[in-house]
Amino acid sequence: MSAPDQPLTTTLRLASGNGPITRSILPHPPRDALPSELPIISLAPLFSSSSCLGDRLQVAHQIHQAATTNGFFYITSHGIPPSVIQQAQQAAFRFFRSPVSQKEKASMYKSLYKYGWKPPRTQRLNPFESVDHRESFSWRYDPRYDPSVDDVTKIPDEVRAMIKHDPDDYPWSAVPPEFKDAIIRYFQAVLQLGRTLQRVLALSLGLEETAFDEKSRWPDLGMAVNYYPPLSISEEEEEKGDETTKVSIGSHTDFQLFTILGQDEVGGLQVLSTSGQWLNAKPIPGTFVVNFGDYMQRITNDRYVSTVHRVQNYSGKERLSMAFFFGFNLNETCEVLDCCVEEGEEPKYETVSCWEWTQRRVRMMHDVRGNHS
């Protein structure tokens, strides 16, 4: 196609952990992703007692293919019982549907670290789009809820000093016990899944399975349970065919190694392909969605893709998602892996501490002023 025949595009501006970035957007409405664009990968060999290294390498190869294309994929046979997921979703819906006075007991404004309930219009992941139309309940890693940690006092001082949590077990002490129990049970199951995924990701990069074990023994991770009320569109916007002015969560890239997303049956997640086409990542029963973040793109020297995505819930129904973000220990450094720098190449990114990396994004996420210049 000659240059004059190229379709007109618009420019999407957004912030990322690696600084401001832009993407070219094709002038086509979102369409459903093809299986080749968002593949479904079975993790069964990772949980089978009869599997061998060769079986796990086959899974690693599939993940490598997905990581170097659109950076998003579904996983099935992931080892988490459906009941654990359903109970967490039901408890979350009950919490978000409860009166504001009940949710305010666990407000982020009572937390030293903004953990807990975040009311509507208090988050803006993309400063160039609308404020996020969502509520959420979020927190970061607490070793007291990590089944692999037998004794918190044995965690090295330099690591423990960077793990922050509020006194008196806040926000968990301020929510209904059934909400805490169901969400923590889900969190622990996904944490175990994350550690399993971390090992196959090491294999996908040509490393030993255990290459990242110590770097994520007490991982910097976060979890956000997101509640999206349905968006409405004005008559003026409908006439213009413009449904991009409002977002449930703004266009962004994640900033950790990878994300494991549980979504309900409503849908609304959209992934930006490498060609600039918005793709609907429709819910598939029994699966999670996995994507890579800026951290992973950074340490792989851009081999693995941190893909732009957003949520627009125009379904007319409320939507729930549970996002789990997995990273290295906060006392570690984020640096380009030697295996991702070929002869004659140079690392594209300088080394940065994992602590500073995390703080960058936390500051950006809670700045709701926007930037429309």
PADO-765787 format. One record per residue (C-alpha): residue number from 0; x, z, y. Coordinates in nm, 4 decimals, always signed. Each point is the difference from the previous one (the first is absolute). Last residue first. Layout:
BEGIN
rec seq NUM | east X | up Z | north Y $
...
END
This chain:
BEGIN
rec seq 372 | east -0.2277 | up +2.6714 | north +2.0151 $
rec seq 371 | east -0.2565 | up +0.1395 | north -0.2407 $
rec seq 370 | east +0.1913 | up +0.3076 | north -0.1042 $
rec seq 369 | east -0.1979 | up +0.2820 | north -0.1557 $
rec seq 368 | east -0.0567 | up +0.3558 | north +0.1221 $
rec seq 367 | east -0.0699 | up +0.1367 | north -0.3500 $
rec seq 366 | east +0.3505 | up +0.1337 | north -0.0697 $
rec seq 365 | east -0.0543 | up +0.1845 | north -0.3291 $
rec seq 364 | east +0.1421 | up -0.2724 | north -0.2246 $
rec seq 363 | east +0.3078 | up -0.0669 | north +0.2152 $
rec seq 362 | east +0.1348 | up +0.3565 | north -0.0152 $
rec seq 361 | east -0.0540 | up +0.0188 | north -0.3772 $
rec seq 360 | east +0.1743 | up -0.3348 | north -0.0386 $
rec seq 359 | east +0.3235 | up +0.0983 | north +0.1693 $
rec seq 358 | east +0.0040 | up +0.3461 | north -0.1593 $
rec seq 357 | east +0.0185 | up -0.1473 | north -0.3499 $
rec seq 356 | east +0.3088 | up -0.2079 | north +0.0740 $
rec seq 355 | east +0.1659 | up +0.2929 | north +0.1734 $
rec seq 354 | east -0.0341 | up +0.2115 | north -0.3141 $
rec seq 353 | east +0.1064 | up -0.2828 | north -0.2325 $
rec seq 352 | east +0.3264 | up -0.0248 | north +0.1906 $
rec seq 351 | east +0.0934 | up -0.3449 | north +0.1245 $
rec seq 350 | east +0.2632 | up -0.2429 | north -0.1259 $
rec seq 349 | east +0.0232 | up -0.3257 | north +0.1905 $
rec seq 348 | east -0.2015 | up -0.3017 | north -0.1032 $
rec seq 347 | east +0.0790 | up -0.3640 | north -0.0747 $
rec seq 346 | east +0.2710 | up +0.0784 | north -0.2559 $
rec seq 345 | east +0.2526 | up -0.2844 | north -0.0069 $
rec seq 344 | east +0.0121 | up -0.3025 | north -0.2268 $
rec seq 343 | east +0.3031 | up -0.1887 | north -0.1305 $
rec seq 342 | east -0.0401 | up +0.1315 | north -0.3507 $
rec seq 341 | east -0.3556 | up +0.1195 | north -0.0485 $
rec seq 340 | east -0.1418 | up +0.3151 | north +0.1546 $
rec seq 339 | east -0.2990 | up +0.1316 | north -0.1949 $
rec seq 338 | east +0.2031 | up +0.1697 | north -0.2747 $
rec seq 337 | east +0.1899 | up +0.1948 | north +0.2665 $
rec seq 336 | east -0.3225 | up +0.1658 | north +0.1117 $
rec seq 335 | east -0.0706 | up -0.0019 | north +0.3748 $
rec seq 334 | east -0.0228 | up +0.3487 | north +0.1431 $
rec seq 333 | east -0.2734 | up +0.2584 | north +0.0507 $
rec seq 332 | east +0.1715 | up +0.3351 | north -0.0177 $
rec seq 331 | east -0.0920 | up +0.3086 | north -0.2009 $
rec seq 330 | east -0.0890 | up +0.3443 | north +0.1375 $
rec seq 329 | east -0.3658 | up -0.1010 | north +0.0237 $
rec seq 328 | east -0.0194 | up -0.0691 | north -0.3736 $
rec seq 327 | east -0.0941 | up -0.3631 | north -0.0693 $
rec seq 326 | east -0.3404 | up -0.1564 | north +0.0591 $
rec seq 325 | east -0.3502 | up -0.0391 | north -0.1494 $
rec seq 324 | east -0.3209 | up -0.0545 | north +0.1994 $
rec seq 323 | east -0.3338 | up +0.0770 | north -0.1707 $
rec seq 322 | east -0.3131 | up -0.1527 | north +0.1529 $
rec seq 321 | east -0.3488 | up +0.1118 | north -0.1010 $
rec seq 320 | east -0.2772 | up -0.2327 | north +0.1151 $
rec seq 319 | east -0.3637 | up +0.0533 | north +0.0888 $
rec seq 318 | east -0.2582 | up -0.2378 | north +0.1481 $
rec seq 317 | east -0.3366 | up +0.0567 | north +0.1681 $
rec seq 316 | east -0.2392 | up -0.2921 | north -0.0292 $
rec seq 315 | east -0.1034 | up -0.2838 | north +0.2347 $
rec seq 314 | east +0.2763 | up -0.2099 | north -0.1535 $
rec seq 313 | east +0.1791 | up -0.0678 | north +0.3294 $
rec seq 312 | east +0.2869 | up +0.2289 | north -0.0998 $
rec seq 311 | east +0.3129 | up -0.1565 | north +0.1444 $
rec seq 310 | east +0.3210 | up +0.1379 | north -0.1493 $
rec seq 309 | east +0.3504 | up -0.1229 | north +0.0788 $
rec seq 308 | east +0.3086 | up -0.1490 | north -0.1635 $
rec seq 307 | east +0.3474 | up -0.1206 | north +0.0922 $
rec seq 306 | east +0.2370 | up -0.0334 | north -0.2963 $
rec seq 305 | east +0.3279 | up +0.1783 | north -0.0584 $
rec seq 304 | east +0.1777 | up -0.2633 | north -0.2100 $
rec seq 303 | east +0.2804 | up +0.0614 | north -0.2480 $
rec seq 302 | east +0.3261 | up -0.1896 | north +0.0438 $
rec seq 301 | east +0.0109 | up +0.0974 | north +0.3688 $
rec seq 300 | east +0.3338 | up +0.1853 | north -0.0337 $
rec seq 299 | east -0.1342 | up +0.1923 | north -0.3023 $
rec seq 298 | east +0.0434 | up +0.3362 | north +0.1798 $
rec seq 297 | east -0.1942 | up -0.1286 | north +0.3026 $
rec seq 296 | east -0.2839 | up -0.1693 | north -0.1850 $
rec seq 295 | east -0.0509 | up +0.3186 | north -0.2002 $
rec seq 294 | east -0.0087 | up +0.2159 | north +0.3131 $
rec seq 293 | east -0.2296 | up -0.2471 | north +0.1739 $
rec seq 292 | east -0.2606 | up +0.0482 | north -0.2719 $
rec seq 291 | east -0.0929 | up -0.1539 | north -0.3328 $
rec seq 290 | east -0.3504 | up -0.0379 | north -0.1349 $
rec seq 289 | east -0.1983 | up +0.1306 | north -0.2949 $
rec seq 288 | east -0.3759 | up -0.0326 | north -0.0480 $
rec seq 287 | east -0.1492 | up +0.2198 | north -0.2696 $
rec seq 286 | east -0.2109 | up -0.1275 | north -0.2861 $
rec seq 285 | east -0.2859 | up +0.1102 | north -0.2271 $
rec seq 284 | east -0.2667 | up -0.2034 | north +0.1777 $
rec seq 283 | east +0.1377 | up -0.2813 | north +0.2199 $
rec seq 282 | east -0.0587 | up +0.0502 | north +0.3728 $
rec seq 281 | east +0.0463 | up -0.3162 | north +0.2058 $
rec seq 280 | east +0.3330 | up -0.0507 | north +0.1717 $
rec seq 279 | east -0.1433 | up -0.2459 | north +0.2516 $
rec seq 278 | east +0.2700 | up -0.2348 | north +0.1238 $
rec seq 277 | east +0.0856 | up -0.0709 | north +0.3656 $
rec seq 276 | east +0.1997 | up -0.3231 | north +0.0211 $
rec seq 275 | east +0.3298 | up -0.0074 | north +0.1906 $
rec seq 274 | east +0.2082 | up -0.2012 | north -0.2483 $
rec seq 273 | east +0.1763 | up +0.3130 | north -0.1314 $
rec seq 272 | east -0.3403 | up +0.1448 | north -0.0795 $
rec seq 271 | east -0.1627 | up +0.2684 | north +0.2153 $
rec seq 270 | east -0.1872 | up +0.2498 | north -0.2163 $
rec seq 269 | east -0.3556 | up +0.1155 | north +0.0691 $
rec seq 268 | east -0.1596 | up +0.3220 | north -0.1268 $
rec seq 267 | east -0.3752 | up +0.0033 | north +0.0659 $
rec seq 266 | east -0.1418 | up +0.0800 | north -0.3419 $
rec seq 265 | east -0.3099 | up +0.1964 | north -0.0992 $
rec seq 264 | east +0.0857 | up +0.0867 | north -0.3623 $
rec seq 263 | east +0.2246 | up +0.2966 | north +0.0798 $
rec seq 262 | east +0.3702 | up -0.0215 | north +0.0733 $
rec seq 261 | east +0.3014 | up +0.1725 | north -0.1539 $
rec seq 260 | east +0.3204 | up -0.1036 | north +0.1678 $
rec seq 259 | east +0.3516 | up +0.0568 | north -0.1292 $
rec seq 258 | east +0.2505 | up -0.0608 | north +0.2799 $
rec seq 257 | east +0.3672 | up -0.0899 | north -0.0237 $
rec seq 256 | east +0.3419 | up +0.0845 | north +0.1419 $
rec seq 255 | east -0.1308 | up +0.1489 | north +0.3252 $
rec seq 254 | east -0.0968 | up -0.1653 | north +0.3281 $
rec seq 253 | east -0.3279 | up -0.1736 | north -0.0614 $
rec seq 252 | east -0.0554 | up -0.3201 | north +0.1975 $
rec seq 251 | east -0.2720 | up -0.0230 | north +0.2569 $
rec seq 250 | east -0.3161 | up -0.1731 | north +0.1161 $
rec seq 249 | east -0.2385 | up +0.2683 | north +0.1230 $
rec seq 248 | east -0.2246 | up +0.2243 | north -0.2064 $
rec seq 247 | east -0.3757 | up -0.0371 | north +0.0204 $
rec seq 246 | east +0.0674 | up -0.2759 | north +0.2491 $
rec seq 245 | east -0.2024 | up -0.1302 | north +0.2919 $
rec seq 244 | east +0.0855 | up -0.3051 | north +0.2111 $
rec seq 243 | east +0.0508 | up -0.2231 | north -0.3037 $
rec seq 242 | east -0.3615 | up -0.0865 | north -0.0785 $
rec seq 241 | east -0.0152 | up -0.2933 | north +0.2396 $
rec seq 240 | east -0.2431 | up -0.2778 | north -0.0907 $
rec seq 239 | east -0.0539 | up -0.0367 | north +0.3744 $
rec seq 238 | east -0.3750 | up +0.0397 | north -0.0410 $
rec seq 237 | east +0.0545 | up +0.2971 | north -0.2295 $
rec seq 236 | east +0.2323 | up +0.1670 | north +0.2522 $
rec seq 235 | east -0.2621 | up -0.0370 | north +0.2729 $
rec seq 234 | east -0.2752 | up +0.1276 | north -0.2281 $
rec seq 233 | east +0.2104 | up +0.3083 | north -0.0743 $
rec seq 232 | east +0.1568 | up +0.0701 | north -0.3375 $
rec seq 231 | east -0.0387 | up +0.3304 | north -0.1813 $
rec seq 230 | east +0.2636 | up +0.1657 | north -0.2138 $
rec seq 229 | east -0.1034 | up +0.1988 | north -0.3073 $
rec seq 228 | east +0.1375 | up +0.3554 | north -0.0161 $
rec seq 227 | east +0.3490 | up +0.0147 | north -0.1492 $
rec seq 226 | east +0.1159 | up +0.3220 | north -0.1685 $
rec seq 225 | east +0.3701 | up +0.0200 | north -0.0817 $
rec seq 224 | east +0.1688 | up +0.2466 | north -0.2361 $
rec seq 223 | east +0.3607 | up -0.0035 | north +0.1108 $
rec seq 222 | east +0.2958 | up +0.1006 | north -0.2135 $
rec seq 221 | east +0.3584 | up +0.0484 | north +0.0971 $
rec seq 220 | east +0.3322 | up -0.0176 | north -0.1682 $
rec seq 219 | east +0.3505 | up +0.1104 | north +0.0689 $
rec seq 218 | east +0.1102 | up +0.0518 | north -0.3542 $
rec seq 217 | east +0.1369 | up +0.3176 | north -0.1522 $
rec seq 216 | east +0.1836 | up -0.1651 | north -0.2920 $
rec seq 215 | east -0.0032 | up -0.3263 | north +0.1913 $
rec seq 214 | east +0.3695 | up -0.0747 | north +0.0481 $
rec seq 213 | east +0.0721 | up +0.1751 | north -0.3294 $
rec seq 212 | east -0.2155 | up -0.2407 | north -0.2008 $
rec seq 211 | east +0.0830 | up -0.3198 | north +0.1906 $
rec seq 210 | east +0.2487 | up -0.1547 | north -0.2432 $
rec seq 209 | east -0.1761 | up +0.1387 | north -0.3098 $
rec seq 208 | east -0.1180 | up -0.3364 | north -0.1288 $
rec seq 207 | east +0.3458 | up -0.1496 | north +0.0482 $
rec seq 206 | east +0.0159 | up -0.2710 | north +0.2630 $
rec seq 205 | east -0.0793 | up -0.3720 | north -0.0136 $
rec seq 204 | east -0.2429 | up +0.0182 | north +0.2911 $
rec seq 203 | east -0.3064 | up -0.0183 | north -0.2262 $
rec seq 202 | east +0.1509 | up +0.2795 | north -0.2103 $
rec seq 201 | east +0.0009 | up +0.2299 | north +0.3036 $
rec seq 200 | east -0.3618 | up -0.0971 | north +0.0600 $
rec seq 199 | east -0.0761 | up +0.0960 | north -0.3612 $
rec seq 198 | east +0.1350 | up +0.3476 | north +0.0717 $
rec seq 197 | east -0.1877 | up +0.0461 | north +0.3262 $
rec seq 196 | east -0.3215 | up -0.1052 | north -0.1720 $
rec seq 195 | east +0.0260 | up +0.2938 | north -0.2401 $
rec seq 194 | east +0.0679 | up +0.2389 | north +0.2874 $
rec seq 193 | east -0.3000 | up -0.1394 | north +0.1832 $
rec seq 192 | east -0.2221 | up +0.0443 | north -0.3065 $
rec seq 191 | east +0.0957 | up +0.3683 | north -0.0161 $
rec seq 190 | east -0.0811 | up +0.0330 | north +0.3695 $
rec seq 189 | east -0.3273 | up -0.1846 | north -0.0617 $
rec seq 188 | east -0.1072 | up +0.2618 | north -0.2534 $
rec seq 187 | east +0.1081 | up +0.2869 | north +0.2264 $
rec seq 186 | east -0.1933 | up -0.1433 | north +0.2943 $
rec seq 185 | east -0.3157 | up -0.0460 | north -0.2088 $
rec seq 184 | east +0.0101 | up +0.3643 | north -0.1127 $
rec seq 183 | east +0.0722 | up +0.1030 | north +0.3599 $
rec seq 182 | east -0.3034 | up -0.1964 | north +0.1192 $
rec seq 181 | east -0.2375 | up +0.1450 | north -0.2591 $
rec seq 180 | east +0.1125 | up +0.3623 | north +0.0428 $
rec seq 179 | east +0.0120 | up -0.0094 | north +0.3798 $
rec seq 178 | east -0.3454 | up -0.1540 | north +0.0323 $
rec seq 177 | east -0.1497 | up +0.2454 | north -0.2526 $
rec seq 176 | east +0.1606 | up +0.2913 | north +0.1866 $
rec seq 175 | east -0.1718 | up -0.0954 | north +0.3290 $
rec seq 174 | east +0.2559 | up -0.0548 | north +0.2787 $
rec seq 173 | east +0.1819 | up +0.2441 | north +0.2280 $
rec seq 172 | east +0.2573 | up +0.1439 | north -0.2433 $
rec seq 171 | east +0.1082 | up -0.3537 | north -0.0863 $
rec seq 170 | east +0.0927 | up -0.0707 | north +0.3630 $
rec seq 169 | east +0.1877 | up +0.2365 | north +0.0102 $
rec seq 168 | east +0.1698 | up +0.1858 | north -0.2883 $
rec seq 167 | east +0.0271 | up +0.3206 | north +0.2058 $
rec seq 166 | east +0.2829 | up -0.1403 | north +0.2105 $
rec seq 165 | east +0.0285 | up -0.3734 | north +0.0669 $
rec seq 164 | east +0.2244 | up -0.2330 | north -0.1928 $
rec seq 163 | east +0.3290 | up -0.1718 | north +0.0732 $
rec seq 162 | east +0.2573 | up -0.1142 | north -0.2521 $
rec seq 161 | east +0.3153 | up -0.0583 | north +0.2038 $
rec seq 160 | east +0.1493 | up +0.3474 | north -0.0422 $
rec seq 159 | east -0.0721 | up -0.0164 | north -0.3729 $
rec seq 158 | east +0.2303 | up -0.2983 | north -0.0399 $
rec seq 157 | east +0.3037 | up +0.1501 | north +0.1739 $
rec seq 156 | east -0.0702 | up +0.3330 | north -0.1729 $
rec seq 155 | east +0.0148 | up -0.1510 | north -0.3490 $
rec seq 154 | east -0.3251 | up +0.0491 | north -0.1976 $
rec seq 153 | east +0.0467 | up +0.3045 | north -0.2236 $
rec seq 152 | east -0.2421 | up +0.2110 | north +0.2076 $
rec seq 151 | east -0.2818 | up -0.2406 | north -0.0880 $
rec seq 150 | east +0.0200 | up +0.0968 | north -0.3670 $
rec seq 149 | east -0.1478 | up -0.2133 | north -0.2784 $
rec seq 148 | east -0.0295 | up -0.3242 | north +0.1962 $
rec seq 147 | east -0.1251 | up -0.2826 | north -0.2261 $
rec seq 146 | east -0.3643 | up +0.1014 | north +0.0512 $
rec seq 145 | east +0.0274 | up -0.0749 | north +0.3743 $
rec seq 144 | east -0.2636 | up +0.2014 | north +0.1869 $
rec seq 143 | east +0.2391 | up +0.2722 | north +0.1195 $
rec seq 142 | east +0.2445 | up -0.2804 | north +0.0786 $
rec seq 141 | east -0.2072 | up -0.0980 | north +0.3058 $
rec seq 140 | east +0.0248 | up -0.3668 | north +0.0903 $
rec seq 139 | east -0.1981 | up -0.1141 | north +0.3026 $
rec seq 138 | east -0.3602 | up +0.0344 | north +0.1128 $
rec seq 137 | east -0.3017 | up -0.2088 | north +0.0879 $
rec seq 136 | east -0.3759 | up +0.0136 | north +0.0466 $
rec seq 135 | east -0.1363 | up -0.3047 | north +0.1742 $
rec seq 134 | east -0.2685 | up -0.1256 | north +0.2330 $
rec seq 133 | east -0.0272 | up -0.3659 | north +0.0839 $
rec seq 132 | east -0.0502 | up -0.2561 | north +0.2734 $
rec seq 131 | east +0.3656 | up -0.0528 | north +0.0915 $
rec seq 130 | east +0.0574 | up -0.0544 | north +0.3741 $
rec seq 129 | east -0.0276 | up -0.3646 | north +0.0881 $
rec seq 128 | east +0.2934 | up -0.2373 | north -0.0315 $
rec seq 127 | east +0.3399 | up -0.0380 | north +0.1732 $
rec seq 126 | east +0.1134 | up +0.3594 | north -0.0667 $
rec seq 125 | east -0.0428 | up -0.0554 | north -0.3754 $
rec seq 124 | east -0.0266 | up +0.3136 | north -0.2109 $
rec seq 123 | east -0.2360 | up +0.1710 | north +0.2434 $
rec seq 122 | east -0.1212 | up +0.3447 | north -0.0987 $
rec seq 121 | east -0.2216 | up +0.2586 | north +0.1727 $
rec seq 120 | east -0.3106 | up -0.2174 | north +0.0400 $
rec seq 119 | east -0.2011 | up +0.1791 | north -0.2708 $
rec seq 118 | east +0.1117 | up +0.3507 | north -0.0975 $
rec seq 117 | east +0.3211 | up +0.0738 | north -0.1934 $
rec seq 116 | east -0.0502 | up +0.2688 | north -0.2623 $
rec seq 115 | east +0.3105 | up +0.1700 | north -0.1378 $
rec seq 114 | east +0.3668 | up -0.0212 | north +0.0872 $
rec seq 113 | east +0.1035 | up -0.0587 | north +0.3618 $
rec seq 112 | east +0.3362 | up +0.1755 | north -0.0508 $
rec seq 111 | east -0.0534 | up +0.3422 | north +0.1590 $
rec seq 110 | east -0.3595 | up -0.0124 | north -0.1164 $
rec seq 109 | east -0.3032 | up +0.1280 | north +0.1933 $
rec seq 108 | east -0.0384 | up -0.3332 | north +0.1797 $
rec seq 107 | east -0.0011 | up -0.1743 | north -0.3398 $
rec seq 106 | east -0.3431 | up +0.1511 | north -0.0556 $
rec seq 105 | east -0.0766 | up +0.1916 | north -0.3202 $
rec seq 104 | east -0.2749 | up +0.2217 | north +0.1472 $
rec seq 103 | east -0.1022 | up -0.3059 | north +0.1996 $
rec seq 102 | east -0.1410 | up -0.1519 | north -0.3191 $
rec seq 101 | east -0.2742 | up +0.2643 | north -0.0249 $
rec seq 100 | east -0.0973 | up -0.0239 | north +0.3682 $
rec seq 99 | east -0.0051 | up -0.3773 | north -0.0338 $
rec seq 98 | east -0.2770 | up +0.0329 | north -0.2557 $
rec seq 97 | east +0.0696 | up -0.1230 | north -0.3566 $
rec seq 96 | east -0.0006 | up -0.3700 | north -0.0834 $
rec seq 95 | east +0.3811 | up -0.0118 | north +0.0044 $
rec seq 94 | east +0.0273 | up +0.2894 | north -0.2453 $
rec seq 93 | east -0.2687 | up -0.1216 | north -0.2397 $
rec seq 92 | east +0.1574 | up -0.3471 | north -0.0022 $
rec seq 91 | east +0.3376 | up +0.1525 | north -0.0822 $
rec seq 90 | east -0.1386 | up +0.2065 | north -0.2883 $
rec seq 89 | east -0.1636 | up -0.3085 | north -0.1508 $
rec seq 88 | east +0.3173 | up -0.2055 | north +0.0363 $
rec seq 87 | east +0.2159 | up +0.2711 | north -0.1573 $
rec seq 86 | east -0.2433 | up +0.0434 | north -0.2900 $
rec seq 85 | east -0.0064 | up -0.3755 | north -0.0596 $
rec seq 84 | east +0.3797 | up -0.0343 | north -0.0036 $
rec seq 83 | east +0.0571 | up +0.2892 | north -0.2420 $
rec seq 82 | east -0.2886 | up -0.1207 | north -0.2185 $
rec seq 81 | east +0.1512 | up -0.3492 | north -0.0240 $
rec seq 80 | east +0.3035 | up +0.1480 | north -0.1807 $
rec seq 79 | east +0.3385 | up -0.0931 | north +0.1534 $
rec seq 78 | east +0.2341 | up -0.1786 | north -0.2442 $
rec seq 77 | east +0.0692 | up -0.3134 | north +0.2005 $
rec seq 76 | east -0.1560 | up -0.2505 | north -0.2409 $
rec seq 75 | east -0.0583 | up -0.2201 | north +0.3093 $
rec seq 74 | east +0.2085 | up -0.0725 | north +0.3061 $
rec seq 73 | east -0.0990 | up -0.2311 | north +0.2854 $
rec seq 72 | east +0.2543 | up -0.1838 | north +0.2120 $
rec seq 71 | east +0.1349 | up -0.0275 | north +0.3550 $
rec seq 70 | east +0.3410 | up -0.1099 | north +0.1327 $
rec seq 69 | east -0.1185 | up -0.3528 | north +0.0782 $
rec seq 68 | east +0.2928 | up -0.1821 | north -0.1656 $
rec seq 67 | east +0.3211 | up +0.1896 | north -0.0826 $
rec seq 66 | east -0.1716 | up +0.3197 | north -0.1091 $
rec seq 65 | east -0.2486 | up -0.1834 | north -0.2222 $
rec seq 64 | east +0.2756 | up -0.1736 | north -0.1941 $
rec seq 63 | east +0.2018 | up +0.3213 | north -0.0243 $
rec seq 62 | east -0.3092 | up +0.1807 | north -0.1293 $
rec seq 61 | east -0.0403 | up -0.2577 | north -0.2760 $
rec seq 60 | east +0.3676 | up +0.0352 | north -0.0919 $
rec seq 59 | east -0.0268 | up +0.3797 | north -0.0112 $
rec seq 58 | east -0.2929 | up -0.0258 | north -0.2413 $
rec seq 57 | east +0.2122 | up -0.2187 | north -0.2277 $
rec seq 56 | east +0.2882 | up +0.2447 | north +0.0422 $
rec seq 55 | east -0.2231 | up +0.2785 | north -0.1289 $
rec seq 54 | east -0.0636 | up -0.1923 | north -0.3211 $
rec seq 53 | east +0.3723 | up -0.0725 | north -0.0413 $
rec seq 52 | east +0.0800 | up +0.3687 | north +0.0480 $
rec seq 51 | east -0.2171 | up +0.0841 | north -0.2999 $
rec seq 50 | east -0.3653 | up +0.0878 | north -0.0384 $
rec seq 49 | east -0.1198 | up +0.2072 | north -0.2980 $
rec seq 48 | east -0.0868 | up +0.3136 | north +0.1963 $
rec seq 47 | east -0.2148 | up -0.2115 | north +0.2303 $
rec seq 46 | east -0.0315 | up +0.1133 | north +0.3618 $
rec seq 45 | east +0.2249 | up -0.2537 | north +0.1734 $
rec seq 44 | east -0.1092 | up -0.2769 | north -0.2390 $
rec seq 43 | east -0.3611 | up +0.0406 | north +0.1236 $
rec seq 42 | east +0.0896 | up -0.0681 | north +0.3640 $
rec seq 41 | east -0.2150 | up -0.3139 | north +0.0154 $
rec seq 40 | east +0.0588 | up -0.2176 | north +0.3049 $
rec seq 39 | east -0.2875 | up -0.1715 | north +0.1830 $
rec seq 38 | east +0.1260 | up -0.2633 | north +0.2425 $
rec seq 37 | east -0.0788 | up -0.0179 | north +0.3726 $
rec seq 36 | east +0.0920 | up -0.3548 | north +0.1057 $
rec seq 35 | east -0.0017 | up -0.1612 | north -0.3446 $
rec seq 34 | east -0.3288 | up +0.1724 | north -0.0796 $
rec seq 33 | east -0.1478 | up -0.1664 | north +0.3111 $
rec seq 32 | east -0.0895 | up +0.2135 | north +0.2978 $
rec seq 31 | east -0.3532 | up -0.0173 | north +0.1374 $
rec seq 30 | east -0.0240 | up -0.1675 | north +0.3387 $
rec seq 29 | east +0.0448 | up +0.1273 | north +0.3550 $
rec seq 28 | east -0.1222 | up -0.2413 | north +0.2676 $
rec seq 27 | east +0.2304 | up -0.2886 | north +0.0939 $
rec seq 26 | east +0.1930 | up -0.0537 | north +0.3236 $
rec seq 25 | east +0.3378 | up +0.0813 | north -0.1611 $
rec seq 24 | east +0.1761 | up +0.3108 | north +0.1279 $
rec seq 23 | east +0.3662 | up -0.0017 | north +0.1087 $
rec seq 22 | east +0.1665 | up +0.3395 | north -0.0348 $
rec seq 21 | east +0.1845 | up +0.2116 | north +0.2547 $
rec seq 20 | east +0.2299 | up +0.3004 | north -0.0289 $
rec seq 19 | east +0.0849 | up +0.3065 | north +0.2080 $
rec seq 18 | east +0.2591 | up +0.2325 | north -0.1578 $
rec seq 17 | east +0.1283 | up +0.0571 | north -0.3559 $
rec seq 16 | east -0.2539 | up +0.2714 | north -0.0723 $
rec seq 15 | east -0.2649 | up -0.2441 | north +0.1121 $
rec seq 14 | east -0.2034 | up -0.0688 | north +0.3116 $
rec seq 13 | east -0.2422 | up -0.2865 | north +0.0321 $
rec seq 12 | east -0.0604 | up -0.3313 | north +0.1703 $
rec seq 11 | east -0.2132 | up -0.2709 | north -0.1559 $
rec seq 10 | east +0.0542 | up -0.3451 | north +0.1426 $
rec seq 9 | east -0.2690 | up -0.2652 | north -0.0306 $
rec seq 8 | east +0.0382 | up -0.3228 | north -0.1908 $
rec seq 7 | east -0.0962 | up -0.3615 | north +0.0546 $
rec seq 6 | east +0.0089 | up -0.2073 | north -0.3161 $
rec seq 5 | east +0.3007 | up -0.2358 | north -0.0312 $
rec seq 4 | east -0.1033 | up -0.3611 | north +0.0584 $
rec seq 3 | east +0.2139 | up -0.0387 | north +0.3142 $
rec seq 2 | east +0.3050 | up +0.1211 | north -0.1986 $
rec seq 1 | east -0.0376 | up -0.2547 | north -0.2787 $
rec seq 0 | east -0.1461 | up +0.0995 | north -0.3340 $
END
